[in-house]
Amino acid sequence: MQVTITVNGAVHSREIEPRLLLIHFLRDHLGLTGSHWGCDTSNCGACVVWLDQIPVKSCTVLAAMADGRAVRTVEDLEMKGAGEAGGGRLDPVQQGFAVCHGLQCGFCTPGMMMTARWLLDHHPAPTASQVREALSGQICRCTGYENIVRSVLWASTHPDGEAEATA
Amino acid sequence: MTQQPAAGAYGPVRRKEDARFIRGRGQFVDDIQLPGMLHGAILRSPLAHARVVSVDTAAALAHPRVEAVITGQDLAERGLSWMPTLSGDVQAVLATDKVRFQGQEVAFVVAQDRYSARDALELISVEYEELPCVVDAGRALDAGAPLIRDDLTGKSDNHIFDWQAGDKAATDAVFAAADVVVAQDLVYPRSHPAPLETCGAVADMDVISGKLTLWSTTQAPHAHRTIFALVSGLAEHKIRIISPDLGGGFGNKAPVYPGYICAIVGSMVTGKPVKWMEDRSENLMSTTFARDYRMHGEIAATADGRILGLRASVLADHGAFNGTAQPSKFPAGFFHIFTGSYDLEAAHCEVTGVYTNKAPGGVAYACSFRITEAVYLVERMVDLLARELSADPAELRMRNLLQPEQFPHRGPTGWEYDSGNYPRALQAALDIAGYPELRREQAERRERGEYMGIGISFFTEGVGAGPRGQMDMLGLAMTDGADLRVHPTGKAVLSVSCQSQGQGHETTFAQLVAEELGLSPDDVDVVHGDTDRTPFGLGTYGSRSTPVSGAAAVVVARKVRERAKLVAAAMLEVGPDDLTWQEGKWRVRGDPDQGHGIAEIAMAAHSGLELPDGVEGHLDAATVYNPPNLTFPFGAYICVTDVDPGTGEVRVRRFIAVDDCGVRINPMIVEGQIHGGLADGIGMALMQVIAFDENGNCLGGSFMDYLLPTSVECPSWELGMTVTPSPHHPVGAKGIGESATVGSPPAVVNSVIDALAPFGVRHADMPLTPAAVWGAIQGRPVRAGLLAP
């Protein structure tokens, strides 16, 4: 079947199998490998992307269900700048994860950041327990969550990021 | 080094790795796309024990997108149907005679895409003749138990090994004379490391050059290269293993798995690159599990609370193939460190390993080669003794801990602990917790019918395997190489044999070199995880990176510094003995303004400067580090829980962790590793178990059933630290990667049992799920990890 999906602002039309999962469409068909596959059962959240502005677990969404809709992935978090290399400006959530050591192996990180961005867009000043609640559908095996929570709280208190956006 | 350095290159430097990960630009195995790449999938046994009567692949081969189907018979024709394990056993790559656990590999399909490969698995028809199975390790040695390993010549039972440590007679004498002896059966149930990235590989066999490139999820790329050479007959220089970014490992990615071999054969057969990635169920059901120790512990003490001795006997379930990954002379890993942190007169342990119809493995999940099991045993036994003596568990520990002046300490089972100040660490934890106040609060709550628990554990680990005369894997010494190149402009590239699964080596190891050479960590790149670009070494597991590879990095940097000294002497027209290394430069004694840093010296070392005879020029150096001993990190943990007696639900309210891993190179990374291990401890103590039904069906085959802690089960960790440097590590560092996973489960269990004391509960086995806790309160303990108590 034919689908037309807007991913990170670019329109992609592809002939796909109806059973194709959105995560595989993104990774295998578009080469957007920032979103990861981790469990098949919607437990781990490594595959979280936005579908029409709402975080979803893309391992349990068919690509066909995204037809005519807009997907946002981790690759879109960094605000684009000029030039080949991007030269963009990191989202404060990305900066927070680097500043607060919110990642170790980095496998869960894209999904965590996409949920965190959504949280801060809707609740700009969450408490630590609200951050934990928001991320409770996702699993991290490295950090024990403490520094992920600190990272999101850092982003909430630095809505414009760091003066010098390094990472 | 005698203490934590105040300045220099050490400190909470932000990680170099993060720049790619926060942009979604990490490169994991499944991210690799090669031109013409095919996809593999494995057909697995639905049965725990069955004879394979026939495998019919005709329909699968007829699938229009299938390129090859490989069976055990196909591998047998190449001599590849069995492979050696890290414990000197063999494991089937694809079954030829029997399947011996549910999920065992039976056939491999190579297709043009991921989905077609899975479709074709459905088209393979396997006829099985089901056999009775052994699920309960306690029945494995029964007369008449089904024989699992009839492939082994002369094997007539399911026994693997008997092993012991310590002085049995002396221990028995201590027990006979003791005022108090407390005994307890303890189960450390089977769990699984469950890294978020499953295992997988991309194999690319270049038929022109004969070179195999294998991207794989391996924590030990060099050891794997040697194993593949030995198994496949490929020349070792024609094998390149690349371990790119790994999504966690925790020991799950130490072994060689059949899927890797299948991907290689698939590439050989098709002439194209082949990718194989497990799904989550395959990962949980077939790759290396952890623990599965049934232990009987006994502790002896005087009536006034002096601990005299420990005894343990253990039944170890190793599954269908003995695939445990530990130094080969230690079939029970380092379990014999079960004497813990105490000053004992004698100790003895004995371990029997058996085969069962379950997935192979056993040493994994940040266990420091079975120190998890050892620490759990001793720390539960000490708490049981405290209960028996009506003693406070903190005071009982404080009274019996080894004292600082007793180090180095040779324990009763042969370990030589390098350094420690245990009472200081325990006191630090008690202070952070506000221990007396917590006990007062607990007493008040009990008056009100509320069940609050306070659990303590004190652990000592031995990590950084290991000295070459004592420790090897498949005959390969556990030493690690390091190469350091310093370019003419003073920028350096360190190549190391260890490999990162998230530990931040690219940052920490750059800091190590920078500190030695007076450089910025930004000036040092760290290369790892590629056998063509790094020197040989045994990899990253057992908390060995900093103790072994980290030491190698320091030693090679010091070699470079010494080479630089000779060049600096020529530059300054003085003798080398006239120079002293000070504040990042070689300086003339008595005239410290005269001196050069590494960058200036590196340029001179590559220049036309005349050098004295015997001085080669350039600064590059290489080393191999053979650790003189393990390093012995330790710590004191306190867990505060609240238990709902109506539902059995446990809430972890606080967790205090004081760790001493010697000098901390990057304290931010160290604390992150501790956080992660503490979450593991909560998971193992309260949630995680890989259980089986009586037919050997795995009951923990997805994250719906194998429960992992999330952000809402974990408290905000409260960390403290002490620093007792290792006397033999070049910068005084000790391993830390597994400390919290090892030390935290007994603190959680001790806390829950403490909360349940008013119900007369003396012990309950992990995981302490609501059902298990509720059962314990009712006087009907549940053992979720076993068929029957």
Interface residues (C-beta under 8 A of the other chain):
Chain A: E17 R19 L20 H24 R27 D28 G31 L32 T33 G34 S35 H36 W37 G38 C39 D40 T41 N43 C44 A46 T73 V74 E75 L77 E78 L90 Q94 Q95 F97 A98 V99 H101 L103 Q104 C105 G106 F107 C108 T109 P110 M113 A128 V131 R132 E133 L135 S136 G137 Q138 I139 C140 R141 C142 T143 G144 Y145 E146 N147 I148 V149 T166 A167
Chain B: R14 R15 E17 D18 A19 R20 F21 I22 R23 G24 R25 G26 Q27 F28 D30 D31 Q33 R114 Y115 A194 P195 L196 E197 T198 D245 L246 G247 G248 F250 D279 R280 S281 Q501 G502 Q503 G504 M668 I669 E671 G672 Q673 I674 H675 G676 G677 L678 A679 S702 F703 M704 L708 T710 S711 V712 C714 S716 W717
